[in-house]
Amino acid sequence: MTGRLVYLVAGAVLGGYVVHRLNRTARAWSPEGIADRVEDRVADYRAALREFNEDVHDAMEQREAELLRLYSAERPGPGRLPRPGRAQIETRGANGAPEMKDGR
């Protein structure tokens, strides 16, 4: 009698667990469950993209500040002499090529 009672309780517990897992799986594969998973992934990707954009923006600002320091130091302003040891910048065309005014 005790053995049957043990098997009855074990069967009830196992059956409850199986039903719980099946309901959970059915909810996960329902349209609402799939939509929730996709929404979570999209939120993760948006957060990663936002972080990437912030990193790129910070790097861009650093590079811009570096270039401004570099090129503002090379251009002599009114009453300032160019720094010794630095080559003078020649003015050229828009793309850096020499201007071709006389056709040569």
Summary of the structure (lengths in Angstrom):
residues: 104
radius of gyration: 35.7
end to end distance: 111.7
largest distance: 113.9
contacts: 169
relative contact order: 0.04
helix: 68%
strand: 0%
